Amino acid sequence: MTEARMPPSPPLLPPRPARPGRRALLAALAGLAAARALPGAALAQLAAPPVLATTAMIGDLARRIGGGRIALDVLMGEGVDPHLYKPTRGDIARLLKAELVLTNGLLLEGQMTGAFERVARAGKPVVAVAESLPPEFLLSPEGAAGHHDPHVWMDPQAWSRAAALIAQHLTTLEPAGAAAFARNLADLQAELAALDAWAEQAIASIPARQRVLVTAHDAFNYFSRRYGLEVMGIQGLSTESEAGLRRMEELVALLVERGIPAVFVESSVSDRNVRALVEGAAARGHRVVIGGSLFSDAMGAPGTYEGTYPGMIDHNVTTMVRALGGEAPPRGFAGRLAEAR
């Protein structure tokens, strides 16, 4: 199945000219600090430019890189499906308030194209982070109607490159933070490199015949490219597509023939079709379990390790490796997962 055809938004819409209003605001805040002895840290927070990220996967990179030098707002939270998300009037106000809008692009936020165009017409920079990556980082799977797969964050190496793009745009927005942004980016990229190397080793421990990932929709193609698993999604790239009977029958046959022990649900997608696979395999005499819930289009709860990008990848790798017969610590690479899996 293919995702709905929609005209792609440009990777980078032109930024507005610098506003004298912001300089006036900073001057006023400085005066307020002097008059009322406002602490410097509080002044910096009040003066931090507002940045909005559409997804938590983008927002976590911006948070790690920008630190207290930006006022970050994330539009879509835990369990939200970006393919289906429609902006509210309040969301439009949040977008227009931001001085930098960071989107994924590649039609991930397909229902928000008009909102992004409105923000751009208001003179705000709208950056499609994944869409701005060099072409060699992007995939166009069969059946995708010529569209690139938007789920680029499933490859930590590609998402590390996305972090560098975000750092560039934060530096343009707030040049005084350039050195801090560079340090934070280096720390983040080192963490992602270590996590990526561990994930590669852990996935290689899965018996070759069982190195197959069956999930609710095609969100793991970049993961497959990076780590060498076969991935099979019931639905297409977008959750707007419907699962066909023929596709379900093909996947049941695969589970039975290969002896695959587990399939996986996704935190932001209905588990109905995955449970139907389990029942179909059982009807043919093969026991398949639901190996766990993976984070695909959304991360875990804010304030938790799984609610960070490294925690998302750590959770996914640990969950699938242990369910498919490989070796991974119960609490994951960093020993921080919320519960044994």
VMD Tcl script that draws the C-alpha trace (Angstrom):
set ca {
  {0.00 0.00 0.00}
  {1.20 3.55 -0.56}
  {0.76 6.67 1.49}
  {-1.51 9.45 0.30}
  {-0.06 11.63 -2.47}
  {0.52 15.15 -1.24}
  {2.82 17.87 -2.58}
  {6.06 17.87 -0.55}
  {6.93 20.97 1.40}
  {10.31 22.61 0.66}
  {13.14 21.57 2.98}
  {13.91 25.11 4.05}
  {11.56 28.05 3.76}
  {13.19 31.50 3.80}
  {13.66 33.06 7.24}
  {12.20 36.42 8.08}
  {14.48 39.43 8.50}
  {15.74 40.12 12.02}
  {13.06 41.92 14.00}
  {13.94 45.05 15.89}
  {11.22 43.98 18.33}
  {13.40 41.25 19.77}
  {16.27 43.64 20.41}
  {13.83 45.92 22.14}
  {12.60 43.01 24.25}
  {16.15 42.11 25.29}
  {16.88 45.69 26.18}
  {13.70 45.89 28.22}
  {14.54 42.65 30.03}
  {18.03 43.88 30.77}
  {16.53 47.01 32.26}
  {14.11 44.92 34.29}
  {16.97 42.78 35.57}
  {18.88 45.84 36.68}
  {15.82 47.38 38.29}
  {14.60 44.26 40.07}
  {17.85 42.30 40.45}
  {16.54 39.55 38.16}
  {19.10 36.70 38.20}
  {21.15 36.32 35.04}
  {19.94 32.76 34.46}
  {16.32 33.89 34.67}
  {17.03 36.73 32.25}
  {18.62 34.29 29.79}
  {15.59 31.98 29.98}
  {13.17 34.84 29.39}
  {15.24 36.06 26.46}
  {15.76 32.61 24.89}
  {14.30 32.46 21.37}
  {11.26 30.19 21.07}
  {11.85 27.08 18.94}
  {9.11 24.61 18.00}
  {9.72 21.01 16.91}
  {6.87 18.99 15.45}
  {7.98 15.59 16.81}
  {9.75 14.48 19.97}
  {12.48 12.82 17.89}
  {13.44 16.24 16.52}
  {12.68 18.02 19.77}
  {15.04 15.86 21.83}
  {17.96 16.69 19.53}
  {17.12 20.40 19.74}
  {16.85 20.17 23.53}
  {20.22 18.44 23.87}
  {21.96 20.88 21.55}
  {20.19 24.11 22.52}
  {20.02 23.59 26.26}
  {18.85 26.65 28.15}
  {19.71 28.96 25.25}
  {16.42 28.14 23.49}
  {12.82 27.93 24.70}
  {11.75 24.62 23.17}
  {8.17 23.58 22.46}
  {7.30 20.12 21.04}
  {4.00 19.86 19.19}
  {3.36 16.10 19.21}
  {3.84 14.07 22.34}
  {3.77 10.47 23.53}
  {1.61 8.11 21.47}
  {0.72 10.69 18.80}
  {0.70 9.50 15.18}
  {2.26 12.27 13.04}
  {0.83 10.79 9.82}
  {-2.70 11.54 11.03}
  {-2.10 14.65 13.13}
  {-4.20 17.69 12.24}
  {-3.21 21.03 13.77}
  {-5.65 22.87 16.00}
  {-6.09 26.63 16.16}
  {-3.92 26.58 19.28}
  {-1.20 24.71 17.38}
  {-1.19 27.40 14.70}
  {-0.65 30.01 17.40}
  {2.26 27.97 18.82}
  {3.80 27.70 15.35}
  {3.47 31.42 14.72}
  {5.00 32.24 18.10}
  {8.20 30.32 17.33}
  {11.23 32.02 15.81}
  {12.35 28.69 14.30}
  {10.12 25.74 13.34}
  {11.77 22.32 12.97}
  {9.74 19.72 11.07}
  {10.61 16.26 9.78}
  {9.29 16.77 6.25}
  {9.09 13.98 3.65}
  {5.30 14.05 4.19}
  {5.52 12.68 7.73}
  {3.33 15.57 8.93}
  {1.19 15.32 5.81}
  {-1.88 16.97 7.38}
  {0.15 20.04 8.38}
  {1.40 21.24 4.98}
  {-1.00 24.19 4.94}
  {0.00 25.20 8.46}
  {3.69 25.23 7.55}
  {2.97 27.36 4.49}
  {1.07 29.83 6.66}
  {3.98 30.08 9.08}
  {6.42 30.62 6.20}
  {4.23 33.39 4.78}
  {4.46 35.06 8.19}
  {8.24 35.24 7.67}
  {9.28 32.44 10.03}
  {12.02 29.93 9.08}
  {10.54 26.45 8.67}
  {13.23 23.75 8.40}
  {12.36 20.22 7.27}
  {15.19 18.40 9.04}
  {15.00 14.92 7.46}
  {14.18 16.40 4.08}
  {17.32 18.54 4.26}
  {19.67 15.55 4.60}
  {21.86 14.65 1.61}
  {20.13 12.21 -0.80}
  {22.41 9.32 0.13}
  {20.82 9.22 3.60}
  {17.28 8.78 2.24}
  {15.36 5.70 1.08}
  {12.55 5.37 -1.47}
  {11.08 1.90 -0.93}
  {9.02 0.06 -3.52}
  {5.38 1.03 -3.43}
  {6.08 4.48 -2.00}
  {4.93 6.31 -5.15}
  {8.35 7.93 -5.54}
  {8.30 9.45 -2.05}
  {11.22 9.17 0.33}
  {10.57 7.20 3.51}
  {10.17 9.81 6.29}
  {11.27 7.57 9.22}
  {14.93 8.61 9.02}
  {15.40 8.69 12.83}
  {15.43 4.88 12.84}
  {19.06 5.05 11.66}
  {21.13 6.63 14.48}
  {23.92 7.50 12.06}
  {21.54 9.44 9.82}
  {19.89 11.08 12.83}
  {23.30 12.12 14.12}
  {23.73 13.98 10.83}
  {20.29 15.53 11.39}
  {21.54 16.76 14.77}
  {24.33 18.63 12.99}
  {21.76 20.34 10.75}
  {19.74 21.39 13.78}
  {22.89 22.81 15.41}
  {23.54 24.89 12.28}
  {20.07 26.41 12.36}
  {20.22 27.10 16.10}
  {23.52 28.88 15.55}
  {21.95 31.02 12.83}
  {19.10 31.85 15.19}
  {21.31 32.53 18.23}
  {24.94 33.18 17.16}
  {26.03 33.88 20.75}
  {25.39 30.24 21.58}
  {27.60 28.83 18.79}
  {30.31 27.43 21.06}
  {27.82 25.86 23.47}
  {25.85 24.35 20.60}
  {29.03 22.83 19.14}
  {30.01 21.28 22.49}
  {26.54 19.88 23.06}
  {26.42 18.48 19.53}
  {29.77 16.72 20.00}
  {28.58 15.13 23.26}
  {25.32 13.99 21.67}
  {27.01 12.53 18.60}
  {29.51 10.62 20.76}
  {26.61 9.12 22.75}
  {24.78 8.13 19.57}
  {27.92 6.54 18.10}
  {28.37 4.35 21.18}
  {24.70 3.36 21.18}
  {24.83 2.57 17.47}
  {27.89 0.32 17.84}
  {26.21 -1.59 20.68}
  {22.97 -1.96 18.70}
  {24.85 -3.44 15.76}
  {26.50 -6.02 18.02}
  {23.27 -6.90 19.85}
  {21.25 -7.38 16.67}
  {23.97 -9.60 15.21}
  {23.37 -11.97 18.13}
  {19.87 -12.84 16.85}
  {19.92 -16.21 15.02}
  {20.10 -15.43 11.29}
  {16.89 -17.26 10.39}
  {14.96 -15.26 13.01}
  {16.41 -11.88 12.10}
  {13.03 -10.65 10.83}
  {11.11 -7.70 12.28}
  {7.33 -7.76 11.70}
  {5.50 -4.61 12.85}
  {2.31 -2.63 12.28}
  {3.60 -0.37 9.49}
  {6.72 0.32 7.44}
  {8.54 2.51 9.96}
  {11.76 0.48 10.21}
  {13.29 0.55 6.71}
  {16.17 2.76 7.85}
  {16.68 0.47 10.82}
  {16.86 -2.46 8.38}
  {19.42 -0.70 6.20}
  {21.64 0.10 9.16}
  {21.48 -3.22 11.04}
  {20.68 -5.87 8.45}
  {17.30 -7.08 9.69}
  {14.52 -7.92 7.29}
  {11.56 -5.70 8.14}
  {7.96 -6.41 7.23}
  {5.24 -3.84 7.90}
  {1.58 -4.75 7.69}
  {0.68 -1.27 6.48}
  {2.69 0.97 4.15}
  {4.86 3.96 5.03}
  {1.85 5.90 6.28}
  {-0.66 4.66 8.81}
  {-3.31 6.17 6.53}
  {-2.92 3.12 4.30}
  {-4.99 -0.01 4.94}
  {-3.74 -3.55 5.44}
  {-4.94 -5.93 2.72}
  {-5.96 -9.55 3.19}
  {-3.26 -10.69 0.77}
  {-0.56 -8.88 2.78}
  {-1.79 -10.48 6.00}
  {-1.71 -13.95 4.42}
  {1.84 -13.37 3.13}
  {3.05 -12.39 6.58}
  {1.39 -15.34 8.30}
  {3.08 -17.67 5.80}
  {6.44 -16.01 6.49}
  {6.05 -16.42 10.25}
  {5.23 -20.10 9.88}
  {7.89 -20.96 7.29}
  {10.73 -19.12 9.04}
  {9.72 -20.06 12.57}
  {9.69 -16.42 13.64}
  {8.99 -16.37 17.41}
  {7.68 -12.82 17.85}
  {5.97 -9.88 16.19}
  {5.76 -6.34 17.55}
  {3.14 -3.70 18.13}
  {3.89 0.04 17.97}
  {3.14 2.60 20.65}
  {1.41 5.02 18.26}
  {-0.45 2.51 16.03}
  {-3.41 0.20 16.71}
  {-2.38 -3.37 17.58}
  {-5.40 -4.93 15.83}
  {-3.57 -6.14 12.71}
  {-0.58 -7.49 14.66}
  {-2.87 -9.53 16.89}
  {-4.57 -10.89 13.76}
  {-1.16 -12.17 12.59}
  {-0.67 -14.00 15.89}
  {-4.08 -15.64 15.51}
  {-3.40 -16.54 11.88}
  {-0.10 -18.22 12.74}
  {-1.74 -20.12 15.61}
  {-4.41 -21.42 13.22}
  {-1.58 -22.93 11.16}
  {0.07 -24.54 14.17}
  {2.85 -22.00 14.84}
  {3.02 -20.10 18.12}
  {3.99 -16.45 17.76}
  {4.01 -14.01 20.68}
  {3.84 -10.25 20.77}
  {7.44 -9.47 21.64}
  {6.73 -6.01 22.98}
  {5.73 -2.50 21.98}
  {8.21 -0.53 19.88}
  {8.48 3.23 19.55}
  {8.09 4.09 15.87}
  {6.50 7.48 15.14}
  {6.59 8.72 18.74}
  {8.87 8.29 21.75}
  {8.09 7.42 25.36}
  {6.67 9.65 28.07}
  {8.40 13.01 28.63}
  {10.77 12.93 31.58}
  {11.62 9.24 31.13}
  {14.68 7.67 29.53}
  {12.43 6.17 26.84}
  {11.21 9.71 26.21}
  {14.65 10.63 24.84}
  {15.95 9.73 21.40}
  {18.77 7.49 22.74}
  {16.27 5.86 25.10}
  {13.89 5.23 22.19}
  {16.56 3.38 20.21}
  {17.86 1.53 23.29}
  {14.31 0.36 24.12}
  {13.60 -0.78 20.56}
  {16.85 -2.69 20.14}
  {16.64 -4.34 23.56}
  {12.99 -5.32 23.09}
  {13.39 -6.85 19.64}
  {16.73 -8.57 20.33}
  {15.47 -10.33 23.45}
  {12.18 -11.37 21.82}
  {13.85 -12.72 18.67}
  {16.38 -14.88 20.50}
  {19.41 -12.60 20.71}
  {21.36 -11.31 23.68}
  {20.83 -7.92 25.29}
  {20.81 -6.77 28.93}
  {17.28 -6.61 30.40}
  {17.73 -2.91 31.20}
  {19.34 -2.10 27.86}
  {22.60 -0.54 26.71}
  {22.60 2.22 29.31}
  {20.98 0.17 32.10}
  {18.21 2.77 32.26}
  {15.17 1.11 30.71}
  {12.16 1.30 32.98}
  {11.62 -2.44 33.31}
  {13.14 -5.73 32.22}
  {12.13 -6.87 28.75}
}
mol new
graphics top color blue
foreach p $ca { graphics top sphere $p radius 0.5 }
foreach p [lrange $ca 0 end-1] q [lrange $ca 1 end] { graphics top cylinder $p $q radius 0.2 }
display resetview
